[in-house]
Amino acid sequence: MNSKSIDMQGGSGLPIASGASVATDALVAPGDSAAPGGAVASEANGGETFDVAVIGAGPAGLTAGLYAARAGLRTAVFEQLSPGGQLAQTERIENYPGFSEGAGGFELAWSMKEQAERFGVQIINEGVSSLDLALPVKQLRTPYGSYSARSVIVATGARPRKLGVPGEAQLTGRGVSYCATCDGSFFRGKTVMVVGGGNTAAADAIYLSRLAERVILVHRRDKLRATPVYHDQLAKLENVSFMWSTEVRALHGEEGKLVSAQVEHLSDGALETVPVDGVFVAVGTQPNTEFLAGALPLDAGGYIAASETGETPIPGVFAAGDVRAKALRQVVTAVSDGAVCAEQAANHVAI
Ligand SMILES: Cc1cc2nc3c(=O)[nH]c(=O)nc-3n(C[C@H](O)[C@H](O)[C@H](O)COP(=O)(O)OP(=O)(O)OC[C@H]3O[C@@H](n4cnc5c(N)ncnc54)[C@H](O)[C@@H]3O)c2cc1C
């Protein structure tokens, strides 16, 4: 692997937060109230209570903000990084209606942010670290200050799940990545492994097949969970091979760069060392709900269990997008959730 192939600092080979910061730094436009710092934000707030505080400026949060502000509600959207969420890290989105040729994820996220701001959404670039939700006026705390709101929409999304094997943390950004579209171009002409068996793993393998010389898809089962359309596409790709019923047990590096993955064949427990330049982990996502710490009930996976209209068990608190327990985590469902939650929040505030 040459130096270019491992120079992934700032790609999402780093924890997703870092990938997002690279992809979306430019989204913080001069003049945003988004400048980190409680003083600025608190002055902007004027000490008043927001009608709606949205936590997270991904597609769900920006849409919730758009609908709430357009309905005349005093609306703030809190974001710990830069607006756009996972969408801003997506090179191209082809399944969002209205874009017959597809759309750049970054550009679409930018447009969502601008549209929300046009209707008066105040974006506050501060991560919410804790909440008090029990009283009618909710309290939100960030590292820079405290804010109050009459309703709260949690739209904090999700992040990629880790393999949890030796070497993964040390080699993240040095051959290990969680976003093929972000980091795939570092591996032109190389050998890469994709770990997982769902739609993301299949899509990643297809995407990487156009860049890498060889793609090895490692899956712990004997067939993919991905939808059939992916099976057909993968079958046609000569540079994609499969290692069925195998699990990655360790990742090895030399001089700080990934050089191989150790996999276990589950049928007989045999270990095999596979030389690879890159490993793309696509084994699911983890909700960004740690900061809720008992403030809201979560399901076993850590997702917020909300009703069809986004209501949680706490009056005035709603959940939208990938952070919810739901069947399909996509931009189109995230924006739908955001709109529905804003409507519910408006109804709540009007009571
Ligand atoms: C590589 C990749 C490719 C994808 N491709 C597609 C595709 O082709 N089509 C499609 O429909 N979907 C795609 N998706 C999925 C899609 O991007 C997500 O479903 C969608 O972005 C979810 O939106 P969201 O607003 O719920 O969450 P996110 O997009 O995850 O946004 C959540 C936001 O909340 C912020 N946040 C988290 N915690 C806090 C906190 N405590 N305080 C303040 N802010 C916080 C995060 O920084 C983030 O900006 C893709 C995702 C990835 C990663």
The ligand as an SDF file (V2000), in Angstrom:
LIG
                    3D

 53 58  0  0  0  0  0  0  0  0999 V2000
  -21.8810    5.8640    3.3950 C   0  0  0  0  0  0  0  0  0  0  0  0
  -23.3660    6.0070    3.4800 C   0  0  0  0  0  0  0  0  0  0  0  0
  -24.1350    5.9060    2.3350 C   0  0  0  0  0  0  0  0  0  0  0  0
  -25.5200    6.0410    2.3910 C   0  0  0  0  0  0  0  0  0  0  0  0
  -26.2390    5.9850    1.2270 N   0  0  0  0  0  0  0  0  0  0  0  0
  -27.5630    6.2130    1.2580 C   0  0  0  0  0  0  0  0  0  0  0  0
  -28.3320    6.2280    0.0620 C   0  0  0  0  0  0  0  0  0  0  0  0
  -27.8090    6.0080   -1.0330 O   0  0  0  0  0  0  0  0  0  0  0  0
  -29.6540    6.4820    0.1550 N   0  0  0  0  0  0  0  0  0  0  0  0
  -30.2800    6.7240    1.3320 C   0  0  0  0  0  0  0  0  0  0  0  0
  -31.4720    6.9980    1.3280 O   0  0  0  0  0  0  0  0  0  0  0  0
  -29.5840    6.6890    2.4870 N   0  0  0  0  0  0  0  0  0  0  0  0
  -28.2560    6.4380    2.4770 C   0  0  0  0  0  0  0  0  0  0  0  0
  -27.5450    6.3940    3.6460 N   0  0  0  0  0  0  0  0  0  0  0  0
  -28.2750    6.4890    4.9190 C   0  0  0  0  0  0  0  0  0  0  0  0
  -28.6820    7.9270    5.2110 C   0  0  0  0  0  0  0  0  0  0  0  0
  -27.5750    8.7870    5.0620 O   0  0  0  0  0  0  0  0  0  0  0  0
  -29.2610    8.0030    6.6110 C   0  0  0  0  0  0  0  0  0  0  0  0
  -30.3640    7.1420    6.6920 O   0  0  0  0  0  0  0  0  0  0  0  0
  -29.7060    9.4150    6.9630 C   0  0  0  0  0  0  0  0  0  0  0  0
  -28.6370   10.3300    6.8700 O   0  0  0  0  0  0  0  0  0  0  0  0
  -30.2700    9.4590    8.3650 C   0  0  0  0  0  0  0  0  0  0  0  0
  -30.5680   10.7720    8.6780 O   0  0  0  0  0  0  0  0  0  0  0  0
  -30.6960   11.2460   10.1910 P   0  0  0  0  0  0  0  0  0  0  0  0
  -30.9180   12.7120   10.1290 O   0  0  0  0  0  0  0  0  0  0  0  0
  -31.6670   10.3990   10.8930 O   0  0  0  0  0  0  0  0  0  0  0  0
  -29.3000   10.9070   10.8810 O   0  0  0  0  0  0  0  0  0  0  0  0
  -27.7550   11.3490   10.5070 P   0  0  0  0  0  0  0  0  0  0  0  0
  -27.6720   11.5580    9.0810 O   0  0  0  0  0  0  0  0  0  0  0  0
  -26.9820   10.3070   11.1760 O   0  0  0  0  0  0  0  0  0  0  0  0
  -27.6360   12.7400   11.2400 O   0  0  0  0  0  0  0  0  0  0  0  0
  -27.6110   12.8290   12.6450 C   0  0  0  0  0  0  0  0  0  0  0  0
  -26.8770   14.0960   13.0460 C   0  0  0  0  0  0  0  0  0  0  0  0
  -26.9870   14.2600   14.4550 O   0  0  0  0  0  0  0  0  0  0  0  0
  -25.7420   14.7370   14.9640 C   0  0  0  0  0  0  0  0  0  0  0  0
  -25.6650   14.4090   16.3990 N   0  0  0  0  0  0  0  0  0  0  0  0
  -25.5030   13.1840   16.9630 C   0  0  0  0  0  0  0  0  0  0  0  0
  -25.4970   13.2950   18.3060 N   0  0  0  0  0  0  0  0  0  0  0  0
  -25.6570   14.6080   18.5960 C   0  0  0  0  0  0  0  0  0  0  0  0
  -25.7390   15.3560   19.8110 C   0  0  0  0  0  0  0  0  0  0  0  0
  -25.6630   14.7630   21.0090 N   0  0  0  0  0  0  0  0  0  0  0  0
  -25.9050   16.6840   19.7390 N   0  0  0  0  0  0  0  0  0  0  0  0
  -25.9850   17.3110   18.5290 C   0  0  0  0  0  0  0  0  0  0  0  0
  -25.8950   16.6600   17.3530 N   0  0  0  0  0  0  0  0  0  0  0  0
  -25.7570   15.3250   17.3810 C   0  0  0  0  0  0  0  0  0  0  0  0
  -24.7200   14.0020   14.0990 C   0  0  0  0  0  0  0  0  0  0  0  0
  -23.4750   14.6560   14.1360 O   0  0  0  0  0  0  0  0  0  0  0  0
  -25.3830   14.0460   12.7360 C   0  0  0  0  0  0  0  0  0  0  0  0
  -25.0220   15.2130   12.0110 O   0  0  0  0  0  0  0  0  0  0  0  0
  -26.1620    6.2760    3.6270 C   0  0  0  0  0  0  0  0  0  0  0  0
  -25.3930    6.3700    4.7930 C   0  0  0  0  0  0  0  0  0  0  0  0
  -24.0120    6.2440    4.7290 C   0  0  0  0  0  0  0  0  0  0  0  0
  -23.1860    6.3560    5.9840 C   0  0  0  0  0  0  0  0  0  0  0  0
  1  2  1  0
  2  3  1  0
  2 52  2  0
  3  4  2  0
  4  5  1  0
  4 50  1  0
  5  6  2  0
  6  7  1  0
  6 13  1  0
  7  8  2  0
  7  9  1  0
  9 10  1  0
 10 11  2  0
 10 12  1  0
 12 13  2  0
 13 14  1  0
 14 15  1  0
 14 50  1  0
 15 16  1  0
 16 17  1  0
 16 18  1  0
 18 19  1  0
 18 20  1  0
 20 21  1  0
 20 22  1  0
 22 23  1  0
 23 24  1  0
 24 25  2  0
 24 26  1  0
 24 27  1  0
 27 28  1  0
 28 29  2  0
 28 30  1  0
 28 31  1  0
 31 32  1  0
 32 33  1  0
 33 34  1  0
 33 48  1  0
 34 35  1  0
 35 36  1  0
 35 46  1  0
 36 37  1  0
 36 45  1  0
 37 38  2  0
 38 39  1  0
 39 40  1  0
 39 45  2  0
 40 41  1  0
 40 42  2  0
 42 43  1  0
 43 44  2  0
 44 45  1  0
 46 47  1  0
 46 48  1  0
 48 49  1  0
 50 51  2  0
 51 52  1  0
 52 53  1  0
M  END
$$$$
